[in-house]
Amino acid sequence: MTVIDFTAFTDRLATASGETILPFFRTTLGIDNKSAPRTPGQSFDPVTEADRTAEAVMRRMIKANFPQHGIIGEEFGNEREDADYVWVLDPIDGTKSFIAGFPIWGTLIALMHRGTPVFGLMHQPYIGERFSGDNGSASYRGASGTRRLAVRRCAALEEATLFTTSPLLMAEDERARFARVEARSRLSRYGGDCYSYCMLAAGHIDLVIESELKPYDIAALIPIVTGAGGIITTWDGGPAQNGGRIIAAGDRRVHDEAMALLNG
C-alpha cells in the first residue's frame, strides 16, 4: 500500500482523538506526574486521563484496521515496533499547556515505513487546525481554508526568529550551547511544543531548537517540516526520527549557522 492509502485513516484517527480530548480541555481534571515521586529539583512530567483515553482510542482503531502494523505511543509503550509499518502516537504534545488552558498543544500521528517517517499529522481540535506532510509536500486545513505550506527564506541567523519550548528542559551544557544561538538570533520566544514546528513549516518562524525529545515527540513533525521545504536533523546533523537534540530550520543557511554554534 502507498502512503496515500493511509491519509483518510489518519484523519479518522485525528477526529476520534479530538472528540475524546476536547471534553477534558479547560475543565478540572486529575493530573499525574510521570516523574513521581517528586522531590525538589526533579522535573514535572504531567499526564492526564485525556492523554491516556485518546491514545487508547487510536490504538483500538489501528488494531481493528491494520492488525499487522506496529504502534509506538507515549502512554502505553510499543507493540510490533519491528513491523514494516509503525504508527507513532502522541495524544497530547504540550500537556503542560493543555493543563494550563492554553491551546498550543496538539495530537501527533506519524506513519513510519521501515524506520522512516513517511506521513505526519498535527491536529489541534480546539482551534480546528490540521497540519500534515509526506516529505514531498505539506498542507494546512483550518478555519481559513486549505493551503499548501512553505517555509520562508532567511539568509542569516541575525534575521531569524528562534523558538524552543523552554531552555529549562535542557541540560546545563545544552543551555549554554543554545544561548550562543539565541544571542545571535533576531528574536527568540519560548513555548509552542509541536506548534513551533508547524509555524516553521507555515513560514512564520525560522528556527526551532530542542533537546531530550522522544520519537513520539518528533516523528509526525518531520514529514511536515521537510514537506514544506525545511530541514530537520539532530544537533550533529543526523536523522531526527529517534529524537534527542533536534534542530529544525526553514533555510539551510540558518540551519548550518545554528548547528555550527551548537557544536562550536
C-alpha positions as CSV (number, residue, x, y, z in Angstrom):
1,M,0.0,0.0,0.0
2,T,1.1,3.6,-0.7
3,V,1.1,6.4,1.8
4,I,-1.9,8.0,0.1
5,D,-3.9,4.9,1.2
6,F,-3.4,5.9,4.8
7,T,-4.2,9.6,4.7
8,A,-8.0,9.2,5.1
9,F,-7.5,6.8,8.0
10,T,-5.1,9.2,9.7
11,D,-7.8,11.9,9.5
12,R,-10.2,9.5,11.2
13,L,-7.6,8.9,14.0
14,A,-7.3,12.7,14.4
15,T,-11.0,13.2,14.5
16,A,-11.6,10.4,17.1
17,S,-8.7,11.6,19.3
18,G,-10.0,15.2,19.2
19,E,-13.5,14.2,20.1
20,T,-12.0,12.3,23.1
21,I,-9.8,15.1,24.3
22,L,-11.9,18.2,24.0
23,P,-14.4,17.3,26.8
24,F,-11.3,17.4,29.2
25,F,-9.9,20.7,28.0
26,R,-10.3,23.7,30.3
27,T,-12.0,21.6,33.0
28,T,-10.9,20.4,36.4
29,L,-9.1,17.2,35.7
30,G,-6.8,14.9,37.5
31,I,-3.1,15.2,36.7
32,D,-0.5,12.6,37.4
33,N,3.3,13.2,37.4
34,K,5.2,10.6,35.4
35,S,8.3,11.7,37.3
36,A,6.7,10.9,40.7
37,P,7.6,10.5,43.4
38,R,8.7,14.1,43.0
39,T,11.4,15.7,45.1
40,P,12.8,19.2,44.8
41,G,14.8,19.6,41.6
42,Q,13.0,16.8,39.7
43,S,11.1,17.7,36.6
44,F,7.3,17.8,36.3
45,D,6.1,15.4,33.5
46,P,2.3,15.6,33.6
47,V,-0.2,13.1,32.1
48,T,-4.0,13.3,32.2
49,E,-6.9,11.0,31.6
50,A,-7.3,12.8,28.3
51,D,-3.8,11.6,27.1
52,R,-4.5,8.0,28.1
53,T,-8.0,7.8,26.7
54,A,-7.1,9.4,23.4
55,E,-4.2,7.1,22.8
56,A,-6.3,4.1,23.8
57,V,-9.0,5.1,21.2
58,M,-6.4,5.5,18.4
59,R,-4.7,2.2,19.3
60,R,-8.0,0.3,19.1
61,M,-8.7,1.8,15.7
62,I,-5.3,0.9,14.3
63,K,-5.5,-2.7,15.6
64,A,-9.0,-3.1,14.1
65,N,-8.0,-1.8,10.7
66,F,-4.3,-2.7,10.4
67,P,-3.6,-5.5,12.8
68,Q,-0.3,-6.2,11.1
69,H,1.1,-2.7,11.9
70,G,3.1,-1.7,14.9
71,I,2.4,1.1,17.3
72,I,4.7,3.3,19.4
73,G,2.9,5.5,21.8
74,E,3.8,7.8,24.7
75,E,1.3,6.4,27.2
76,F,1.2,2.7,26.5
77,G,4.5,1.7,25.1
78,N,5.5,-0.2,21.9
79,E,3.9,-3.1,20.1
80,R,5.3,-4.8,17.0
81,E,7.8,-2.0,16.6
82,D,9.7,-4.1,14.0
83,A,6.8,-4.2,11.6
84,D,7.1,-2.7,8.2
85,Y,4.6,0.0,9.0
86,V,4.5,1.5,12.5
87,W,2.2,4.2,13.9
88,V,3.8,6.7,16.3
89,L,1.3,8.4,18.6
90,D,1.5,11.4,21.0
91,P,-2.1,12.1,22.0
92,I,-1.3,15.5,23.6
93,D,2.0,17.0,22.7
94,G,2.2,20.0,25.1
95,T,0.4,18.6,28.1
96,K,1.7,21.4,30.3
97,S,0.0,23.9,28.0
98,F,-3.1,21.7,28.0
99,I,-3.5,21.6,31.8
100,A,-2.9,25.4,31.9
101,G,-5.7,26.0,29.4
102,F,-3.6,27.3,26.6
103,P,-4.4,25.9,23.1
104,I,-0.8,25.4,22.0
105,W,-0.9,21.7,22.1
106,G,-1.7,19.1,19.5
107,T,-2.2,15.4,18.7
108,L,0.7,13.9,16.8
109,I,0.2,11.0,14.4
110,A,3.0,9.6,12.3
111,L,3.3,6.7,10.0
112,M,6.7,5.1,9.7
113,H,7.7,2.7,6.9
114,R,10.7,0.6,7.7
115,G,12.0,3.1,10.2
116,T,11.4,6.3,8.2
117,P,8.6,8.8,8.8
118,V,6.6,8.9,5.6
119,F,3.5,10.8,6.8
120,G,2.7,13.1,9.7
121,L,-0.2,15.0,11.0
122,M,-0.6,17.5,13.8
123,H,-4.2,18.1,14.9
124,Q,-5.3,20.9,17.2
125,P,-9.0,20.2,17.8
126,Y,-9.8,23.2,19.9
127,I,-8.7,25.6,17.2
128,G,-9.7,23.3,14.4
129,E,-6.4,23.1,12.6
130,R,-4.5,20.3,10.9
131,F,-1.0,20.4,9.6
132,S,0.1,17.4,7.5
133,G,3.0,16.3,5.3
134,D,4.5,13.4,3.4
135,N,8.1,14.8,3.0
136,G,7.3,15.9,-0.6
137,S,4.6,18.4,0.3
138,A,2.8,19.8,3.3
139,S,-0.6,21.4,3.8
140,Y,-2.8,23.3,6.3
141,R,-6.5,22.8,6.9
142,G,-8.4,25.0,9.2
143,A,-10.9,27.9,9.6
144,S,-9.2,29.9,7.0
145,G,-9.4,27.1,4.4
146,T,-6.8,24.8,2.9
147,R,-3.4,25.8,1.6
148,R,0.0,24.4,0.9
149,L,2.7,25.1,3.4
150,A,6.1,26.5,2.5
151,V,9.0,27.7,4.7
152,R,10.3,31.2,4.3
153,R,13.8,32.2,3.1
154,C,16.1,33.6,5.8
155,A,19.7,34.4,4.8
156,A,21.3,34.6,8.3
157,L,20.8,33.8,11.9
158,E,20.7,37.6,12.7
159,E,17.4,37.7,10.7
160,A,15.9,34.6,12.3
161,T,13.1,34.1,14.7
162,L,14.0,31.2,17.1
163,F,11.7,29.1,19.2
164,T,12.2,26.5,21.9
165,T,9.7,25.1,24.4
166,S,12.0,26.1,27.3
167,P,15.7,26.2,27.9
168,L,15.0,24.8,31.4
169,L,14.2,21.4,29.7
170,M,17.8,21.3,28.5
171,A,20.9,20.0,30.4
172,E,23.2,22.7,31.7
173,D,25.8,22.3,28.8
174,E,22.9,22.3,26.3
175,R,21.6,25.5,27.7
176,A,25.0,27.1,27.2
177,R,25.2,26.0,23.6
178,F,21.6,27.1,23.0
179,A,22.5,30.5,24.4
180,R,25.1,31.1,21.8
181,V,22.5,30.6,19.1
182,E,19.9,32.7,21.0
183,A,22.4,35.6,21.3
184,R,22.8,35.8,17.5
185,S,19.1,35.5,16.6
186,R,17.0,38.5,15.9
187,L,14.2,37.2,18.2
188,S,13.7,34.3,20.5
189,R,10.5,33.1,22.1
190,Y,9.6,30.2,24.4
191,G,6.7,27.8,24.3
192,G,4.9,26.1,21.5
193,D,5.9,22.4,21.6
194,C,4.7,20.9,18.3
195,Y,3.1,24.2,17.2
196,S,6.6,25.7,16.7
197,Y,7.4,23.2,14.0
198,C,4.1,23.8,12.3
199,M,4.7,27.5,12.4
200,L,8.1,27.0,10.8
201,A,6.5,24.9,8.1
202,A,4.0,27.7,7.5
203,G,6.7,30.3,7.1
204,H,6.1,32.3,10.3
205,I,9.3,31.4,12.2
206,D,12.8,30.3,11.1
207,L,14.4,28.0,13.6
208,V,13.4,25.5,16.4
209,I,15.9,24.0,18.8
210,E,15.0,21.4,21.3
211,S,16.6,18.6,23.4
212,E,15.6,15.4,25.2
213,L,12.8,14.6,22.6
214,K,11.4,11.2,22.3
215,P,10.4,9.6,18.9
216,Y,6.7,10.3,19.5
217,D,7.5,14.0,20.1
218,I,9.1,14.4,16.6
219,A,8.2,11.7,14.1
220,A,5.0,13.3,12.9
221,L,6.6,16.7,12.5
222,I,9.4,15.5,10.2
223,P,7.3,15.0,7.1
224,I,5.5,18.3,7.7
225,V,8.8,20.3,8.0
226,T,10.5,18.6,5.1
227,G,7.3,18.6,3.0
228,A,7.2,22.4,3.4
229,G,10.8,22.7,2.2
230,G,12.6,22.8,5.6
231,I,15.3,20.8,7.2
232,I,15.2,18.9,10.4
233,T,18.1,17.0,12.0
234,T,19.8,16.3,15.3
235,W,22.3,18.8,16.6
236,D,25.1,16.9,14.9
237,G,23.3,16.6,11.6
238,G,21.9,13.1,11.9
239,P,18.4,11.8,11.3
240,A,15.8,13.2,13.7
241,Q,13.2,10.4,14.0
242,N,14.8,8.9,17.1
243,G,14.5,12.1,19.0
244,G,17.2,13.6,21.2
245,R,18.6,17.0,20.4
246,I,16.7,18.4,17.5
247,I,17.2,21.5,15.2
248,A,14.7,22.5,12.5
249,A,15.1,25.4,10.1
250,G,13.3,26.8,7.1
251,D,16.5,27.8,5.4
252,R,19.6,25.6,5.2
253,R,21.9,28.6,5.7
254,V,20.3,29.3,9.1
255,H,20.4,25.6,10.0
256,D,24.1,25.3,9.2
257,E,25.0,28.5,11.1
258,A,23.0,27.5,14.2
259,M,24.4,23.9,14.1
260,A,27.9,25.3,14.0
261,L,27.3,27.4,17.1
262,L,25.6,24.5,18.9
263,N,28.7,22.3,18.2
264,G,31.3,25.0,18.5
